Amino acid sequence: MTGNYWLRFSSAGTLVVSFIGLQTQELDIRPVMKVVLKSDEEVLDEVVVVAYGTQKRASITGAVSSVSAGQIEKRPVTNVTSALEGTTTGVQVNSTYGEPGNGSNSIRIRGFGSINGTNEPLIVVDGVPYEGSLNEINTNDIESMSVLKDASSAALYGNKAANGVILITTRNGKGSKPSLNLDIRQGMYTRGIPEYDRLGINDWMETMWKGYQRYYMVDEGMDAASAAAAVNQTLMSNVIKSNIFDKGNTELFTEDGKFLGNVLPGYNDLDWNDALERTGYRQEYNLSGAAAGEKYDLFASGSYLNEKGYVISSDFERFSGRLKANFTPNKWFKSGINLSASSSEGNYANEANGTYYINPFYSARMMAPVYPYYAHDAEGNVVMDENGNPTYNLGQQYLSNRHVVYELENDINRMYTNTMQGQIYATISFLNDFQFTAKGNLFNSNMKQKNYNNPVCGDGAGNNGRLTQYYQRVKDYTLSQELFWAHHFNKHTVDVLLAHEARSYYESLDYTAKANMKMTGDNTELSNFSETTYSEGSTIEYNTESYLARARYNYDDKYYFDASFRRDGSSRFHPDHRWGNFWSVGGSWMISKEKFMEDVTWVDDLKLRASYGEVGNDAGVDYYAYMALYNSDTNAGLGAYYKNQLMNEDLKWETTTSFDIAVEARLFDRWNISFDYFDKRSRDLLFNVYNPLSAGATDLWGIGSADATAMSSMAKNIGSVSNRGIEIATDVDVIRTKDWNWNIGMNLTWLKNEIIELPDGEDILNGVQMFSEGHSIYEFYMYQYAGVDQMNGRALYEIDPTKVESAKAAGYHVNINGTDYTYNTTYARKDWSGTALPTVYGSISTSVSYKDLTLSILGTYSLGGKTYDTTYASLMSSSVASPNALHTDVLNAWQSVPAGMTEDSPNRVDPNGIPRFDLSSQDAYSQGSCDRWLQNSSYFILKNINLNYNLPKRWVTKLGLGGISVYGSIENAFTITSLKGMNPQYSFNGTMDNTFVTARVYTLGVNLKF
């Protein structure tokens, strides 16, 4: 923006020039002056993107946080929402899934408002709800993100806003002359969280010896000496079945279990992580251009991204482009267009979760340290193929005839995605204060997923290879009309928005599976498979229509009030219950502008705001939630339909009411601080309620649950949840001089989640957790581990008082010093064992700059909460049928009765003890599901380190450039947790899985401005 001004001064002095988004300058007055203001990212926060428009931060009455382009650019992320982590209060981001191209970030804004529905926020890109993958959006195209956290800020999005709203705004053209920007980034991918500590070969062999001795003693009735002799004769041949040592099967141990063997020289392939993991590579190139004039602005960009993950067969490649233009041919008409497109493809780990054989994380983690991944001859040498390449160790019984490395290299799991989005609008200004805008948006996406299993080893071996292909096509279009009126008179400013919005979403799915390859080789197309095993398709249509209004009032930039209303209709619900009303009111008071504050010079800004409102969540139910639905099937060539959903005309959306009050201040012209209290209540939550079987079974084949129940159930709006909390954010300019600047910031969120109402007030068991009124939605309800019986090394559990007699009859009861215990969780007592939700979470940040050199650091933390670590539990035991790796904590297990210990000793129960390692039938009871496996979820992550240097202007201008910056960053530098290997950010509900963990990304980059 440019301008010429003529000013008259009564005397010479200083001229202060300021503009929102630019650095203020103070200059000595001269007859002729040329002033060029530089961009100031910190001041850009004064204007914030909100629902259906923008506002000055001072005028906002709701809870809105924003993230600028400068903050996003520091983070080498593919999914832009990853940049939200640690930058704002009230927002939790589980962005630790380290697979390239995976867009599965899970975000929670101010808690968890739904139990069975979705808790994900609404994503809005350039004013339109976005259903595509955020990996398809180039992060360099983004100007800012705003997080709408309460009803006042989000109510204009009505039945989609119960979980909060994230507004993503892309860049516009700006500047007084055309500009070009080239950004080049090169980086490395490594694993960000280390592996669990596991036993080495010698310790593992000796531990297995002790466990197998217990097998012979307990299950075969042998004495210790006879059992030891039996172990020496059979451990290798019957259990381990992989002799990689320099001694025979029966010569590996002494009589008391001391291991004597040495690994043969050729076995350098015992750590499967070496074969599955690598140092990945990330490269990104962004070229953008911008121009602006009095009557137009243009922005165009092109980007290429290529990521190779730290696990083999994981990569992602994307091409993207954007063109955004706005034209103002005269003072009463404005129009614009926003076009974007992307094309991506990538290999992904289709089954990188759970206990699948093909899961590289499960297989490598649980692989005992004596199993090689290459084939070896009798002397231990690796067997080579005709081309001199090592061959894999296929067809081995101890590997269950599977081989994860071979399968990942020879199977195909690839996804292809093409998206295009176009938006066009026109605005007419009339009668001085009125504007009418018509807008249309179309999003189109085509996705193909290809999964091929080779015919040699793995899931495709049994049917000579198999291929499945999945096609998804999405068309999503929105039409809106907005009438805006704004008027300023004296000290009063009023604006009103009236709008109508209609949205249609269409999705089609086709799925085909074939088997039996006609010809082996590289031809993995459907035509090369002779047997069709599965072929299905489906179509989804979803429509909404909305009417909305907003009024805002401002008196003298001191008192602000706004109110909004939205009426939504959703095709997910029956016509009689299709429409809902959502609203909000809010107000704010700029206390610092009152006369009584004039003498309080150390207070620069002081603001009090409060709001209340109601929003909804129609995504808590399926697209056809109120209808009676039937599944189609085929049996013996004949078609059939069976019921899987009953008609439910009374179903409606979940509704959330929100109250928010906050104080925001700037003190001493260097200290920003805010306190925010919120109370968020969700009601009409969805639960499945069982009906009499006469209503018709809805779960004959396990459609509605993991296992078929043959029950009749129906979703009903019963239940409510509360989320209350406090948010505190502060930052201070510790040093602020001409050359030096140092800022330190911190934020924290305290959250209290509580279930208020459940169907009939009855508790609902949910795995190792339970839904119960008065408790959080992720609270563990588990068997209680009492410790180790030091007389025999067995695990003890607190006994259920109602099962004492049955435990005695079964032989699992013991009374120790007057207290009843049990050795078997079947008779154990369950009790509340803590919540998965943290007490406090937030971030710590700092930024130090000296002239043109800037260092910024961001750390995130979470205090409290628990994680049920089933992975650690699996590493604490093994079996005769399938030996696996063991955690080093096994070495601390009970070995023998302590000296002086008797049955009546007061310390007979060791509450912190680890049961003896045991391969007998008793081991199943010592490793039972209980609170022993709960780990402290607290963590600290050094999330990002960024060092940036802007080359001196005098050097740059000689090259004809506008600026050169070089920078380096480390994303996820380190993670501190209570247990090495555990990923406490994997899920919000406190569960764990064998899957990708955070990637550590090292990046070097250069930015050229032309």
N, C-alpha and C positions, 0 to 999 in steps of 0.2 A: 504494500500500500504506500503510495506517495502523496505528497501534498505540499503546496506553497502557502505560506502564512505571512501576514503583515501585522506586527504587534507594536504597540506604543507603551513606553515605560517612562515613569516619572523621573527615575534616576537609574544610574547604572547599578547592576547587581548580578544575581545568578538566575539562570533560566533552568527550570527543572522540566525535562521532557520525559513523558512516560506513556506507555501503551500496554494494554493487557497482552501478556505473552512475550513481552520484550523487556530487556533490561533498562531500568530507569537511568538517565544520565543527567548530571548537574554540570552546566557549562557557564563560563563567563560570557556576559552579553557583549556582542559585537554588532556593528551595523549590518553585516551580511554573514549569515551562518548557514552551514550545511550540517545536518544532524542525521546520522545513520544509527538506528537502534539495533542491537544484536538480540538474538533469540535467548530467552531465559526459560528453561524447562520448569524451574521451580515456580515461576510466576504463572506459567500456563495452567497450573492448578486452579487459578482464579476463575477460569471458565471450564465448566464440567459438562460433559454430555449426559443428559438425563432422558427420561422417557419422552419421546416425541419432541425433542428440542435440546437446547442448551440453557444453562443458567450460570450466573456468577455464584461462586461458592458461598458468598455471604448471604445469598437469598434462598439457599436450599433449606427446606424444613425437614427433610428426611435424612436417612442414613445412607450416604453415597460415598464410596471410595473410588479413587481413580488411579490408573497406572499410565504413565506417559510413554511415548515412543522411546525416549532416552532410556527409561528403565527396561523396556523390552529388548532393546538392541544389545544390552549387556549380557543377555542370556542366550546361549547357543541351543535354542529349543526349536523343535519342529511344531509342536502344539502350543499355540500362544498362551493358552490358559495355564501352562506350567509357570509362566512368568508371574502369575498371581501369588504363588507361594511365598509367604513371608513379606509381601509388600503391603498388605492391608489387614486390619483386624476383622475377626469374625468369619474368616474364610479358611477352610481346610482343603488342601489339595493333595491327593495321593497320586503324585506324578512320578512314581518310582518304577514304573514298568519300563525297563531298559531296552525294549525291542524297537528297532528302527521302524518308523512309520506307524506305530501303534497309537491310535487316538483314544485310548481308553482312560484318559484322566478322569478321576472321580472327584467331584467338588461338592463340598457342603458349605452352605452359608447360614450361619447362626443356628447350627444344630440339625436335628433330624425330626422332620414333621410328619413322616409317614412310616408305618410299620411294614405294610405289605405293598404299598405303591412305591413310586420313584421319589427319591430325594434330590435328584439332580436339578440344578437351576436351568432356567430358560436362557438360551443363547440367542442374542439378537445381533445381526450384522448389518450395519448401515440401515437401521430402523426396521428390519424384517426378521422374524424368527427363522433360525437356521437349523436345518435337519441334517446337513452333510457332516463329513468328518472334518474337524478343524485342522487336520494335517494337510488338507488341500488348500489352506489359506497361507499365503506367504507372510511370515511375521514382519518382514520389512515393509509391507504395504500398510501396516497398522499405525494409525496416528495415536490412538488412545484406547483404553478399556475403562469402563465404569462398572462398578458393582453396586447394584441396588439391593439394599439389605433389609429394608422394612416396607410396610404396606404403603406408607406415604409416597415413597419413591417409586414403588413398583406397581401400584394399584391400576395404572393405566394399561397394564398387560393382563389384568383380570384373572381368568381361570387358568392361566399358565404360570402365575407368578408366586405361588405359595412357597417355593423353595428359593426365591430370590431370582434376580435377573443379572446377566452379564452382557453389557452393551459393548460391542466391538465396532469401532469407527475407523474406516480406512482413510488414507491420506487424500488431500486435495492439492491442486496446484497452488503455489504461492510464490511471492517474490516479485521484485520489480523487473526482473529479466529472466530469460530462460536459463535453466540450470540442469546439470546432469550429475548423477551420483553413481559411482561404481563401488560396490562393496564385495570384497573377496575374503572368504574364510576357509581355512584349512585346519583340520583337527584330528584327534585320535580318540577312539572309543576304548575304554577298558572297564572291567568290572568294578563297580563302585562300593560294593559291600563284600567283604572277604567271606570265604567258605567257613563253615563250622570246623572247629578243631576235631580231627579224627585220628585214630590210632595208626601208627606206622606198622610195618609188617611184623616185627618181632613181638611187640605188645599185643597185636591182634591175634597172632597165632597162639600165644600163651593164654590169652583171655578165652579164646574159643576152646582151648584144651580144658580149662577149668569148668567152663559151661557144659562141655560134653561129658565130663566126669560126673557132673550132677545128673545128667540124663540117665546114665547107667545106674547111678545110686538110687534115684527116685523112681524112674519108670521101669528099670530092669531089676531092682531090688538087690544090687551088688553092694559089697562093702567098698571102702575107699580104695584099698589096694587093688582089688579085682577090677574096679571101674577104671583106675589109672592104666592098668595093663590093657584093657579093652580099648581105651581111647588111643593109646599108642599104635594099636593094630588097625584101627578103623577110621580115625578122624579124617585122614587125607582121602582114603578110598571111598568112604561112604558119605562124607559131608562136604569137604572143601573141593575135592575132585580137580585140583589144578596144582600139580607139583612142579613148581618153578625153581626148586632148590637143588643143591648139590648132594642130597642124600635121598635114599629110598623112602617110600611111604611110611615104613614102620621104624625108621631110624631118625626121625625128626626131633624127638623129645627125649629127655631123661625120664626116669621113673616118676619124678615129682613134677613133671610138666615144664622143665626148662627147655626152651627152644634151642636147637643145635644147628639148624640149617643156615645156609647162605644162598642168596639169590644168584642164579647163574648169570654170567656177564651179559648175555644178549637181551635180558628182560628190562629194557629201559622204557617200556610202554605200559606201566602199571597205573599211572595217574590218568584217568580218562578225561579229566579236564584239559590236559595238554592237547588232546586230539579234538576236543569239542570247542574250546575257547581260543580266541586269538586277539590280537590288538586290532580293533576296528579302525575305520577311517571315515571321516566326515568332510565333505567339501561342499561349499555353497557359494554361488555367484549371483549377485543382485545388481541389476542395472535399472535405474529409474530416471525419469526426466520430468520436470515440472516447469510450468510457465503460467503467468497470470498477468492480466491487464485490467483496464477499467471495466471491460465488459465480458471478460471470460477468465476462466482458469482451467488448466489441463494438468493431469497427472497420468503418466504411463510407466509401466514397469514390466520387466521380464526376469524370471528367476530360474535357476537350475540348482537342485539339491540332490546329493548322492550320499547315502549313509550305508556303511557296512558295519554291522553290529559286532559285539564281542563274542558272539556264538556263530559257528559256521551255519550257512544257509539262512542267515537273517540279514536282509538288506532292504533298502527303500530308495527309489529314484523318482523324482518329481520335476516336471516342467510346469511353470505357471506364468500367467500374464494378467495384467489389469490395465484398463483404460477408463479413466474417470474424467468427465468434462462437464463444466457448468457454463452457461451462456446467459448474459443479461443484455439483450439487444437494445432495450430501452428501460425506463425507470419503472414500468408497470408489468413487465413480463420477464420471467426467468425460467430456464429449462435446463435439464441435464441428463446425462446418461452415465451409467456405471456398469462396465462389462468386465467379467473375470472368467478365466478358464484355467483348468489344470488337468494334467494327465500324469498318472502315477502308476507304478507297478513295484512289487516287492515280494521277496520271499519271506515267509513268516513261519513260526513254529506252531503248527496246527494243534498240537497236543502238548504244549509246554506247560502243563499243569497236572496236578494230581499224581497218580502212580502209574501212568502209562509207560510202557516200555520205551516208546519213542520220545518220551520227555527227556531231553538232554540233562536237565537239572536233577531230576529224580534219579536217573540212571547213573550219572557220574557221582552224585553225592552218596548214593547208597552202595556203590560198587565196592566190594571188599578189596583190600590192597594187594591181592594175590592173583587178580585176573587180568591178563594182558588183552589189549585190543587187536594186536597183530597175531597171526599164526606163527608158531615156532616149531623147529624140529627138535629131536631128542637132546641135542647139545645146547639148546636155547637160542639158536640163531633164527632170525626172522626169515620166514619163507617168502621168496620173491616170485613174482609172476614172470611171464616171458619178456616183458618190457623192463624188467629190473625194478619194479615197484613193489613195495611190501603188500602182502595180502592180509585181509582181515580174518579174524578168528571166528568164522561162521559155523553154525550148526552145533554149538557146544551146549550140552545139557545144563551146565551151571549158569549159562546165560539165557536159559529158557528158549534156546534156538532163535534168539533175537540179537541184534547188534545195532545200537543206536547210532554209532558213527557211520556205518555202512548205509543205514536207512536214510539218515539225513543227507548223505551225499548222493543217493540214488533215487530218492523219492522227490516229488515236486509238491510244494505247497505255495502257490503263487496267486497274488491278487492284482487285478488290473482295474483301475478306476479312472473314469473320465467325467469331469464335472464342468458345467457352464452355468453362470448366473448372470442375468441381465436385469438392470433396473433403469426405469425412465420416469421422469417426473416433469411437471410443468406447474409454475406458480404465477398467479395473476394477482397483482396488487391493485386495489380500487378503494375509492372513498377515503383516501389518505391512511386509514387505520386498519384496513382489511386486507387479508391475503387468503386466497383459495389455492390449495395444492391438490393435484391429482397424481397418484403414483401407482405404478405397476411393477411387479417383481416376478421373475420366473427363475426357478432353480431346477436344473435338470442333471441327473446323475445316472451313469451306467457302470455297473460293477460286474466283473466276472471273477469267479474264484475257482481255481483248478487244483484238485488234490489227486495225485497219482501215487500209488503204492507199487513198488517194483515186484516182479514175480519170484525173486530169489530169496529174500529175507524180509520178514515182517508181515504186516497185515495183508499184503497182496500175495504172499507165497502160497496160501492155500487155494487160491483160485486163479493162478497163473497171471497175476497182475490185476489191478483194478483202477478205475478212474471215476471220479465224481466231478461234476461241474455244476456250478451254482451261478445263476444270473439274477441280478437285481436291477430294476429300472425304477427311478423315482422322478416324478414331476410335481413340483410344488409351486403354486403361484398365488400371489396376494395382490389384491386391488384395494386401494384406500383413497378416501377423499377427506381433506382436512380444511376447515375454515378457521382462520385465526384472526383475532381482533386484539389490538394493543393500543392503549391510549395513555398519554402522560399529561397531567395538568397540575399546575402548582407543585405540591410535594407528593402527589398521588400518581401511582402507576398501576394500571390494571391491564391484564390480558386474559383472554378467554379462548379456549380451543374446543371445537366441536368436530367430531370425526366419525367416519364409518369405515369399517374394514371387513373384507371378506377373503377367506383363505380356503384353498382346495389342495388337498394332498393326495397323490396317487402313487401306489407302489405295486409292482408286479414281481413275483418271484417264480423262478423255474429251477428245478433240481433234477439232474439226471445222473444215474450211476450205472456203469457197465463193468464187466469183468471178462477175463479170458482173452489175453492178447493174441491176436492172429499172428503177429510177427514181433519178436523181441527186438529191442534196439531203441532208437531215439524217437520213434513215432508214438507219441503219447496223445494222439487225437482220438475222439470218440469212434471214428471210423475203423480204428485198428483193434477194437474190442468187439467180440461176437455176441456177448450175452448181456442183455439189459436186465439189471436187477432192481432198479427203482427209477420211477419217473413221476414227478409230481409238480404241481404249480398252484399258485394262489394269487389273489388280487386284493389289495386294500384300498379303500377310499375313505377319506376323512375330510369333513368340512366344518368350518366355523364361521360365524358372523358376529360382528361386534359393533356396538355404538358406544362412543365414549365422549366425555367432556371433562374439561379442567378449567378452573378459574384461579388466578393468582393476583394477589394485591400487595402493594409495597407502599408504605408511607415513609417518605423522607429517608429511604435507605436504612431505616431503623427497625421498622415493624413489618414483618412479612407474614402473609397468610395464604394458604392454598387449599383447594379442595378438588377432588377428582372423583369421577364416577364412570363405571364401565358396565355395560350389560352384554353378556356373552351367551351365545348359543353354540352347542357342540353336538355333533352327530354321534358321539359316543353314547349319548343318553336318549331315553325314550322322549318323544315329542312333548309329553306332559311334564317332563322334568328337564327339559333341554336348556332352559334359560336360567341364568343366575346373575345376581347383581353384586358388584364389588365396588368398594369406595374407600376413600381416605380423607382425612383432614390433617393439617399440620400448620404450625406457626413457629416463627423464630423472632428473637429480639436481640438486636445489636446493642448490647449494654454499653459497650465502649463509646458509643456515639452520643450517649446522654450527657447533659451539661454537668451533672454531678461527677462525671468521670474525667472532666477536662484537666483537673490538677493531678490526676493519677497518671503520671507520665510513663511509669514503667509498664503500664498495660497498653499495648498497642491495639489489640483486638480482643473483645470478649463477647461471646455469643451464647445464648441459651435457645435451644430448640426442642420441640416436642411434637409427636405425631401419633395418630391412631388410625387403623384401617383394617380392611378385610380383603383377602385375595383367595384364589382357588387353585386347584390342582386337578385338571381333567386327565392328566397323564397317569393317574393312579389306577386306571382301568384300561382294558383292551379297547380296540377300535369299535368292536361290536358287543360291548359289555352287557347291554340290556336285552339282547336277542337270545332266543333258543338256537344253539348251534349244534351241528352234527359233523363228525369226522367221517371221511370216506375211506374205504379200504377195499381190498380185493382178496378173495379166498377161493382157490381152485378155479380161477378165471372168472368168478362171478363178483359183481360189485355189491357193496353193502354200505350202509350208513349207520352210525351209532352215536347216541347223544353224548356230548361232553360239556354242555352248558345249558342251564335252565333259563327260561325267560325271567327277567327281573326288571319290570317296568319302573320300580321305585328307586332304582340306583341313581345316585347323583355324585357330584365331585366332592373331594375332600376340601375343607375350607380352613383357612388360617387367619386368625386375627392377631394383630401386632401392635404393641405399644412401645414407644421409643422416646427417651428423653436424654439430652446430652448437653454438655458444656464444652465449648471450644474456645481456646485462647492463644494469643501470641503475646509473650512477655519480654521486656527488656530488648525488644527488636532482634531477638535471637533464639527465643525458646518457644516452640509450638507444643501444645499439649491439649488433649481432648479426653473426656470421660463420657462414656455412653452406657446407659442401662437399657436393656430390652427385655420384653416379656412377649413371647410368641406362643400362641395356643392353636393347635390344630384339632379340628373336630370332624365328625362324620368319617372317621377312618375306615378303610375297607378291610373286612375280615370274611373268611369263608365260614359260613354257618351250616351245620349239617341238618338235613331234612329227613323225614321218614323215607324209607326206600320206595314207598309207593309213589313218591314224586319222580322217580326215575334215577337210576344210577348215572353218575357223571364221570366216574373214574374207573372204568372197566380195565383199562390197559396202562395205567400209570401215567395218563396224560396230565393230570393236575398235580401229581406228586411224583417223588422218586420211585415209589412202589405203588402198584395198583391197590386201591382200597375197596373198590366196588361200592363205595358210599355215594350218597347224593348230597351235594353241597351247593351253596349259592353265596355269592359275595353280597354283603350288606354293609350299610354305612353305620357302624357301631364303633365307638371308641374315640379317645382323645389323648393327645400328647402335649406336654408343656416343655418349652425351651426358654430358660431364663439365663441372663448372663450380663457380664460387665466387660466392656472393651476400653482399653487405655492405650493411647498412642502418644508418643512424645519424641521430639528431636530437638537438638540444640546446636547452634553454631558455636563451638568451643573457641575456635580461632577464625577471625574474618578480617584479613588485611588485604593490601593491594596484591601481594604475591601468594599469601597462604590462606587456605580455607580448610577447616576441619569441622565436620558435622558428625554427630553421634545420634542414632535413633534407636528406639525400642518400642515394640508393641506387644500387648498380651490380651488374651481373651479368656475369661473364666466362664464356663458353661455348665449349667445344671439341667440335665434332661430327665424327664419323669413321665411315666405313663399315668394318665389320670383316670381313664375309663377303658374297660375291656368288655366284650360280650358277656352279659350276665355276671360280670365281676369276677369271672373265673380265670385262674392262671392258665397260660398256654405254654407248654414245653416246646422249646425250639433248639433241638440238639443239646449242646452243653450249656445253653442259656435258657432263660425263661422270661416270657412276657408276664409281668405282674404289676398291678396297680401300686403306685408308690415307688417303683424301681425304674431304672433307665431301660431303654429298648435293647441295649446290648449288655445285659448284666448276667454274669456267669452263675449258674446254679448246678453245682457239681458234687461228686463224692468227695468226702473230706479225708485227705491223707494225713495219718497221724505220725508216721515216721517208720523206723526200722526196728524190728524186734531183734535186739542184739544177742539173743540166745540162739537164733537160727538164720538171721539175715533176711527174713521175709518182710515184705511190705505190710504195714498195719493201716487199717482204716477205722475211722470212728463208726461204730455199729449203729444201725437203725434199731431203736428200742423195740420196735414191733417185730423184729426178725431175729431176736437173740436165740430163741428156742430152735428155729429152723437152721440157724447157723451152727448151733451145737450139734444138731442131728446130722448135718452134712460134714462136720469136722472142720469148720472154718472159724470157730470161735476160740478166743483166748481171753482169759481174765488176768490182767497184770496189775498188781497192787490195788485191787478193788475196782478197776475200771475195765469194762467190756470192750473188746476190739474184735475185728474180723480180718481174716486174710483174703477175703474175696469181696469185690465191690458189689456182687449180687446182694449182699446183706449189709452194705454200707449205708451210711446216712448222707443224704444230700443237704446242702445248705448254700446260702448266698456266698459267693467267693470273690466279689469285686466286679467292677465294670470295665468294659473295654474303652470307655470314653475318658480322655484326659481331663485332669482338673484344670490345667492352664496350658495354653499353647500360644506361640507367637514367634517373634523374630527379633534379632539384634543386628544393627547395620552401622556402618561407618564409611565416610568418604573423606579422603584427604587429597588436597590438590596443592601443587606448587607451580605457579605460572601455568604452563600448558601440560603438566603431567598430573594425572589423576588416578588414585588408587581407591577402589570401592570394594567393600566386603559385606556379604550378607550371610547371616547364620539363622537357621530356624531351630526351634526347640519345642518339646512337648513334655509336660510333667504329669505323671500319674497315668492311670489306666493299665490294663493288663492284656497280654497276648497269649492265646492258647497255642503253644508251639508244638504242633504234632510232628514237625520235622525233627526237632530235638528228641521227642519221645521215641521216634522210630530209630534214632541213632543210639539209643540207650539199651537196645535189646536186639537179638537176632533169633534165628531158628535153625533147626537141623536141616529142614527142607530147602531153605534159601538163605545161605549165609550172606550177611551184608556188612557194610562199614559200621564202625562203632565210634562214638564220641569219646574223647579223652577223659571225660568225667567218669567213665566206667572204671578207670583205674582207682577211683576213690570209693568204689563200692565196698560193701561189707565183705571181709575176708574170713574172719574167724571170731569166736567168742572172746571179747576182751578179757585180759587177766583180771581175776577177781570178780567177774560178773556172775551173778546168780539170778535165779528166777525171781527173787524178791528184791533185787537191787532197785533203788529208787530211780536210777538212770537207765533202766533196762530199755526204755523206749528212746531212741535217738530221733528227735523231731526233724532234724536236718539231714538225716542219713540217706544213703543211696542203697537200695536193696542189692543183695548179691547178684552177680551175673550168673544166669541160669539158662540152660537149654532144655531143661526138663519141662514137664507139663505144668509145674508150679509157676513157671515164669509168666504165664498169661495173667495170673492174678497180681503179680508184683508190678506189672506194667499197665495196669488198668487205667481207663480214662478217669482222671481226678484232678483236683486243684494243684497237685504236684507239678503239673506241666504248665502252669500259668507263670508267665515271665513279666517282669516290670517293663512296660511299654515306653518309658521315658527315653528320650533321645535328644541329641544335639547334632545338627548337620551343618557343616560349613558349606553352604549351598552354592555360593558363587564368589569368586575372586576375579576382579577385572582391573587391568592396568592399561590406561589409555594415554597416548602422547600425541598432541597436536603439534605438528612441525611449525616452526616460527613462520609468521606471515611473510617476512622478507625473503625467506627461501622459496616459499610456495609461489609467490607472485612472479618470480623469475622464470618459473616453469609454465606460467600462464594458467595456473589453477587457482581455484577458490579456497582450497584447503586439502590437507593430507593428514590423516590420522592413522596411526598404527596401534594395535592393541593386542592383548593376550588375555585369555580368561581360562579359568578352571571351574567347571560345573560339577557339583557334588564332590568337593575335595576330600572330605572324610565324613564318616558317620560314627558316632559314639552311642552304643547301646549297652544294655545290661548283659547281653549274651552275644558273643561274636558269632556272626553268621545270620542272626535273626534280622528280619526286615520289619520293623514295627509300623512302617507306613504302608504295608501291603494292603490292608483293608481297614475300614472304620469299625468293623464289628469284632475285631480282635482275633481273627483267624489267620492262619498261615498257609502257604502252599509252596510246592517245589516249582518255582518259575523264575522268570527274569527278575533281577534286582536292579536297583539304580545303576545307570551307566555313569562313569566318570569321563567327562569330555574335556580334553585339552584343546584350546583353539588359539590360533594366531590369525590375525586379519589386518587388512589395510582398507581404508576408505578414502576414495578420491572424489573431490568435488570440483566440477568443471563450471 
